[in-house]
Amino acid sequence: MESFPERSLKVQVTILASEWGSSKGGLSTINRELAIQFAKCPEAEITFFLPKCSEEDKKLALQHKVTIIEATRRPGLEELEWLLFPPENLQIDVIVGHGVKLGKQAQIIKESKKCKWVQVVHTDPEELGMFKKYSNPISKGQEKHKTEVELCEMADLVVGVGPKLSEAFRSYLRGCQKDESVVVLTPGVFKEFSSLKQAAEERKQRSILVFGRGDAEDFELKGFDIAGKAVAALKDTRLVFVGAPDGKHEEIAKGLTGCGVPASRLKVRGFIEDRESLKRLFQEVDLVVMPSRTEGFGLAGLEALSAGLPVLVSRNSGFGEALCIVPFGSSFVVNSEDPTDWTAAISKIWAKDRKSRLEEVEALRDSYDKKYNWSKQIKDLLHKMISWTNDNNLVFFSAVDFSNVQSFAETIGGTVVSSHLASQATRGTTEKHTGECRIERKKRNNEEDITKNLQTGAKARKTMGDIVASGSTSKGS
């Protein structure tokens, strides 16, 4: 008898990715955290689809109930283009893309897998282009912006990382009347850092940390000149720069000493790839500053706050906007590009004893965690995905006993609309039919119905298991 693989009752979410780690920056960090948070929901099964991955990373992902699938190598194509071809047997209800690099593949997968598409936006290319220093940055920013908006227009749902990007893309999508499809997802506290303990004793020379590549392309954009000039005006304060590309350390050091920072109060380090090293760095320094002239969100600032470290961030950033509506949050936001204002803000923090500084940050972190809770935001997003699934025909493929299919359909609130007989067997006077069936669920359009669906999920899965068991018995008769 021909056998059919069982179609899971959980929402099958596949996230397009370039890596499990964070070597490629904030997008990778957000991507991994999304997968981890979604996997905590019993109603979803999460697949991380990427070009290649180490066995160690696969094991780490499985610890969070995330399955990593590597794409098949495609000679002649770029690695990220391999993601255009997910395995035929990979069940996908929702495909999650990111930006242009990890979003363009989703439009193809949406068609080939007949699934829904969630597009996550991390940057505003047009705004970034105003500060970039490579050739023709404004026109290139406009071109990338156009592509990003077109992808969002095609997607079923757009997720903006933080309030700043969400507001921007709502305005971009008003013309096609898809502005209401934009959902705000403000990253919450990273629990992997929140258990860190900061040293209680005051240091003789305090250290301020800034993150970034620091090359000519990003020096002005990230406000490293602002940080350099602000620190230069302070005594007993060292600037620690982390993120220098290979071979660019001297160039970055020259740029920062040119802002007035003495070499004796400056450290320039390369990019930190592993999270354990980042934890140790957060325990080494006293303050993180993020004086970007524009920033889609600003994940480095949130990671520092998660570690219980004082932060000062630009108002023209998604993280800055998010902080301003949290109790006491505005005290950690600087609405200026003037280095003297940043010097004043740093001095205000230094004027407090270390114990008071750390207590204030802990209170801010708790308030932020309540306001931007990962769990609530992810559940709200998952409910939208479940409502899509409920509005579609669900196909269950299984070696099942068709005599029990109708009762299963009633359990999940649907009816059998088609079936395919693979074989039949007779046991006594009862005829058993085994094959595949298609069950159409009734539409559920409100939160109450969705909640009821979640509550009956376990019962539905048990019923399906009974059907499969019955089908297996039938097969052996």
Secondary structure, 3 states (H helix, E strand, C coil): CCCCCCCCCCEEEEEECCCCCCCCCHHHHHHHHHHHHHHCCCCEEEEEEECCCCHHHHHHHHHCCEEEEECCCCCCCCHHHHHHCCCCCCCCCEEEEECCCECHHHHHHHHHHCCEEEEEECCCHHHHHCCCCCCCHHHHHHHHHHHHHHHHHHCCEEEEECHHHHHHHHHHCHHHCCHHHEEEECCCCCHHHHCCCCCCCCCCCEEEEEECCCCCCCCCCCCHHHHHHHHHCCCCEEEEEEEECCCCHHHHHHHHHCCCCCHHHEEEEECCCCHHHHHHHHHHCCEEEECCCCECCCHHHHHHHHCCCCEEEECCEHHHHHHHCCCCHHHHEECCCCHHHHHHHHHHHHCCCHHHHHHHHHHHHHHHHHHCCHHHHHHHHHHHHHHHHHHCEEEEECCCCHHHHHHHHHHCCEEEEEEEEEEEEEECCEEEEEEEEEEEECCCCCHHHHHHHHHCHHHHHHHHHHHHHHHHHHHHC
